[in-house]
Amino acid sequence: AAAAARALEARLRAALAGEGVDPGRLVVTDPLPHDQHLAAKGRGDVYLDPPQYNGHVTAADALWAAVPMVLLPGEAMHAR
């Protein structure tokens, strides 16, 4: 599982670099206690909600941390 997580992180960083975004801006952490999780999330610039399946609790955490959210409307409930 750890190898798969590292591979996913590498793909995300490569995709960011391919779009001209500094891959160093991506922050990946181990699981944190909730208060530390919200504090870490609050350091973000923006929360990008995935269009196919919305973030639900993750999106709510971003709002609680006062992080602006960008989302696209979907055609089904799970996609907004």
C-alpha positions as CSV (number, residue, x, y, z in Angstrom):
1,A,0.0,0.0,0.0
2,A,2.8,2.4,0.8
3,A,4.4,1.8,-2.6
4,A,1.1,2.5,-4.3
5,A,0.7,5.7,-2.3
6,R,4.2,6.9,-3.3
7,A,3.5,6.0,-7.0
8,L,0.2,8.0,-6.9
9,E,2.0,11.0,-5.3
10,A,4.7,10.8,-8.0
11,R,2.0,10.8,-10.7
12,L,0.2,13.8,-9.1
13,R,3.5,15.7,-8.8
14,A,4.3,15.0,-12.5
15,A,0.8,16.1,-13.6
16,L,1.2,19.3,-11.6
17,A,4.6,20.0,-13.2
18,G,3.1,19.2,-16.6
19,E,0.5,22.0,-16.1
20,G,3.1,24.5,-14.9
21,V,2.4,24.2,-11.2
22,D,5.3,23.8,-8.8
23,P,4.9,20.2,-7.6
24,G,6.4,21.2,-4.3
25,R,3.1,22.9,-3.5
26,L,1.4,19.5,-3.1
27,V,1.4,18.6,0.6
28,V,0.9,14.9,1.5
29,T,0.8,13.9,5.1
30,D,0.2,10.7,7.1
31,P,-3.2,10.6,8.9
32,L,-3.5,13.3,11.6
33,P,-5.7,13.9,14.6
34,H,-8.7,16.0,13.5
35,D,-7.5,19.3,14.9
36,Q,-4.1,18.9,13.2
37,H,-5.9,17.8,10.0
38,L,-8.0,21.0,9.9
39,A,-4.9,23.1,10.7
40,A,-3.0,21.5,7.9
41,K,-5.9,21.9,5.5
42,G,-6.2,25.6,6.5
43,R,-2.7,26.2,5.0
44,G,-4.1,25.5,1.5
45,D,-4.9,28.1,-1.0
46,V,-8.0,26.4,-2.5
47,Y,-9.9,23.2,-2.3
48,L,-10.6,21.6,-5.7
49,D,-13.7,19.4,-5.3
50,P,-13.6,16.4,-7.7
51,P,-16.5,16.7,-10.3
52,Q,-17.4,13.0,-10.5
53,Y,-17.9,12.3,-6.8
54,N,-17.9,15.3,-4.5
55,G,-15.7,15.5,-1.4
56,H,-18.5,15.4,1.2
57,V,-16.7,15.4,4.6
58,T,-13.4,16.4,3.0
59,A,-15.1,19.4,1.4
60,A,-16.8,20.3,4.7
61,D,-13.4,20.2,6.4
62,A,-12.1,22.6,3.9
63,L,-15.0,25.0,4.5
64,W,-14.4,24.7,8.3
65,A,-10.8,25.6,7.7
66,A,-11.9,28.7,5.7
67,V,-10.4,27.4,2.5
68,P,-12.2,28.6,-0.7
69,M,-13.7,25.8,-2.7
70,V,-13.9,25.4,-6.5
71,L,-16.4,22.9,-7.9
72,L,-18.2,22.1,-11.1
73,P,-21.9,21.3,-11.1
74,G,-22.8,17.7,-12.0
75,E,-25.9,15.9,-13.2
76,A,-26.3,13.5,-10.4
77,M,-26.5,14.0,-6.6
78,H,-23.1,12.5,-6.0
79,A,-21.7,14.9,-8.5
80,R,-23.6,18.0,-7.2
